[in-house]
Amino acid sequence: MTETAAALPGSRSRTVIVWILRILMAALFLFASFMKLSGQPRMVEEFELFGIGEWFRYLTGLLELAGGIFILVPPVSVFGAMLLLAVDVGALVAQLSVIHQDWIHTIVIGAILVTLIYLQRERLSGSR
């Protein structure tokens, strides 16, 4: 533990919470990436609704893969969370405008990612 982390009250519990959220989000987005990149029929159907082409499903899957890996690496975790938040916002827009299915999960995922970014905000300033 660094001196900065040791000086923060509740830093141990904060660290545990950050790791739980990292692992949860990594698992979720790595699974979603697998679904897209492996061409699961449900994913193919959803992305066909956009009429953009298969490349968009692959791009989204690769962004989820990169974010899912980055979020587990402490020095770049906050940037991984920001990348995944951008993907999540895109998913919310897609759910509301094209797919018209369950959009609540994108809001919950976004809230978790915002919380994770907030808990790691000191990394944005480079102080850690």
PEBEL-V676912 format. One line per field, one symbol per residue. ss: DSSP state (A for helix, B for strand, O for the rest). A space follows every 50 residues. Layout:
ss=???
This chain:
ss=OOAAAAAOOOAAAAAAAAAAAAAAAAAAAAAAAAAAAOOOAAAAAAAAOO OOOAAAAAAAAAAAAAAAAAOOOAAAAAAAAAAAAAAAAAAAAAAAAAAO OOOAAAAAAAAAAAAAAAAOAAAAOOOO
